[in-house]
């Protein structure tokens, strides 16, 4: 890890009318970073966080399998820049031919990271610009903070239960529209 980066964990997924958000937590400094992502990416992350599968490999599963099949290891994911409200990410990969950096959207990079066990980092400059302090710190058992940040209580799908039927209908509709179901 570069000294100008902080390691983060996925705090949760927050549903929204215009899309969803992934909430990343910087536990060492008590900050959270919210990144707006698409519904398919949110569901992909949520499925993996909940150890669920869709029967057939989803796109991020395919990428993870492809990396493994060609002998590549995903070392890390870094949200490295923020320009005009758009976050940018890089996936660090070690291949038989050497180290490579792959440009990616943060949502895709995070979805791949949780499938490959890669660590997730955010550039300190991005955290300084877009993160906000978590009131009272980021204790794992801090239910009030979890509700404030994610908009859900501890019993919601964000905290480990399956996506709702409505979420699954939306997800299947997206797959149908894309010709994937």
N, C-alpha and C positions, 0 to 999 in steps of 0.2 A: 504494500500500500504506500502510495506517495504521501508525503507529509501534508500536501495540500488537498488531501481527500479525507473524508470521514466514512467509516463503515456504517451502513444503515441496515435495518431489518424491515420487513413488510409488516406494518402495524395493522392494516386492514384495507378493505375495499369499501368505498362509499358510493352508493348508487345516487344518480342525479338525473334530472330531466334532460339535460343536454349531453349526457354521457356519464361515465363513472369516474371516480378518482381512485388512485392508489395512494395510500398514505404510508410514507416511509419515516421510520423513527431513528433518530440519532440519540441513542440512549446515553452515550457518554456526555453529551452536552445538553440534554433535555429539550431537543428541538424536533419538530415534525415538518415534513415536506409533503405537500399535496400536489399531485400531478394528474391533470385531466387525461383520461384515456377512453378509448372506444368500448362499447359494450362487449364485443367479442373478446377483446383482450382482457377485460375485467373478468369475464366468465372463465376464460382460460386460466388466469391466475387463481381465481376462486376455486375452480375445480381442483387444481393441483394442491392448493393449500388445504383442501378438504379431503385429499387422497381419493378423488373420484376420477373415473375415466368415462369416456364417451362411447366406448365400444370399439371405435376405430381411432387411429391416431389423429389428433388435431395438428394444426400447422406447427405449433411450438414443440409438440412431441416429435414430429417428423424432423425438425431441425436438430433436436437433441440426439435422436437416433442416427441422423446423418453424421453429425460430428463424431459420435462414437464409432460408427462404421468405418470412417476414414482415418481413425486413429488420432483425432483431434480432441483436445481437452479444453473446455471453457474454463479459463482461470478466474475471470472476474468480469463484472459489468460496471461501468462507470457512467453516471449521469454527469456529463462533463461541461455542458454549456447551456445557457439560457439566452435566447435572442428573440426580442419582440414577443415575449410571452410563450415561445416555443422551446421546449426542452430537447436537448440532444443527448445521445448516449453512444457508447462504444462498448463492444464486446471484445475482451482480450482472449485470444485463442492460441494455444500451443499446438502446432501441427508437426508432422514428421519433417516438414520443410522449414520449420522455424516458427517464431512468434508472429502473429498477425493481429491487426486491429480491424474490426468490422464496424462500420457506421450503422446505427440502428435507432429506431424510435425507442424511448424508454420503456414503453409498455411491452414491446416485443423482447427487448433485452431482459427485462425483469422476468417475463414468462419463461424465457430460456434459462435464466439463472436458477430459478427454483426447480427446474427439471434436471439440471446438471450439477447442482450443489455449489455453484459458483457464488462467491461473495459479491455483495452489491455495495458500491461506493458512490458518493456524490462529491463533486468538487466543492471545496470550501467556499469558493466564490459564488457558486450556485446556492449553497446553503445560506450564505450571508445575504443574498439578494431575495430569496424566495421562502426560506423556512421561517417558522415562527416558534417562539418559545412555548413549550408545553407547560401550562399552569400546574404547579405542584410536582413537576418532574414526570418521568415516564416509568413509573413502577408498573410491573406486569399486572398487578392486581388492582390497579387504580381504575375502578369501574367508571367513576365520574368522568375522568379524562377520556377514557375509551369512548363513552357516549358523546362527549363534546366533539372529539376529533372525527369520529366516524358517523355520527348521527344514528347509531344503533345501540341497543342495550346488549348486555353480555349473552343473551339467549339468541341473538339474531344469527342469520346465515354468515355474517362476517366473522363470527367467533367460532366457526367450526361446523355448522350444520349445513345441510344441502341447500342449494339454491331453491327458491320458491317455484311453484308451478308457473307463475307469471314470468319469472326470469327465464325459465326453460322454454316457454312458448316463444318469447322474444328471440332467444338464442336459436331455436329451431327455425324460426321465420327468417332470420339472417342467413342461416345455412341454406335454406330452400332458395332464397333470393339469389344467393351466390352459386346455386347449382351444386351444392356440396352434400345434400341430404337425399 
